[in-house]
């Protein structure tokens, strides 16, 4: 049996954690600071990984203000949600193929 390939964009550890965090939210969105805190990432690393996900159209980034403070919101797009679901299905297929048959 030939095993399927994993999405290389999602498979990178930090990006996988970002998408998992967004997918776990009821609204599928988080502020930049919430992501930074939940994932214990530096601002620079998070920003870099978000850029990759945004260019792949897996997330959308909206910048604005809350009161007088800058606010950045990150949301999972429908394309990103579908890609994440496909990634999880692919992992399930790989795991099933590795389990011994009884």
N, C-alpha and C positions, 0 to 999 in steps of 0.2 A: 504494500500500500504506500502510495506516495503521499507524504505529509504536505499540507498547504504551507505557504509562506506567511509569516507574520508581517503586519503593516510596520514598515521600518520607522515611520514617523512616530507611531504610538509606542513601539517596543523600547525606545530609550527610557530608562528608569524614571527620570524626572517628568517627562511628558506623560508617561503612563499614570503616575501619581496625580498629576494635574487633572487629567481627564477623569480619573476615578473619583477624585474629590468633587469635581463639577457634576458628574453623573449622580453622585450620591445626594446632592442637594435637591430638595423638592422643586425649586425654581430653576435648577441647572445653571445657577449663576452664583458668583462670589465676588467680593471686592478683592483688589490686588492685595491689600493688607491682610485680609482673612486667609487667602491662599498662602501668602508668605508665612503667616503664623502657623496655620494648620500643617503645612508641609515642611516647616523649619528650613526654608531656603533663603539664600541671600537675595536682595532686590535685583542685583545684576544677573544672577543665574535664572531667577524666575522670569525676568523680563526677556532674556535671551530665549528661553524655552517657549514662552508665550508667543514670541515673534514667529518661531517655526510653526507652531500650531495655527496661528492666525494666517500665515501665508498659505497653509494647506486648507484653509477655510473650515477647520475643525472647531475653532472658537471665534467669537467676535469680541472686540475690545471697545468699550465706550468710555470716553474721558469727559469729565465735567466737574461740577462743583457741588458740594453739599454745604450749604451756608457759604462761607468764604474759603473753605478748604477744598483743595483738589481731591477728586474721587475718581478712581478707575474701577470699572466693573468688567468682569470677564464672564462670558456666557458660552455655554456649549451650543453649537449650531446643530441643526438637524443632520447635516452632513457629518459632523463630529460624533453625534450620538449614534448614527448608523455605523460609522467606522469603528467606534468603540464596541458596539454590540457584535459586529463582525469579528473583531479582534478576540473578544471573549469566546465566541463560537469556535474560532480557529483553535484557541487554547484547549477548549473542551474536546475538540476532535483529536488533537495531539495527545492529550492525556488518555483518552479512551483507547487510542492506538497503542499506547505503551503498557496498558494494563493487560495482564495475562488473561487469556480466555479460559473459561472453565467449562 
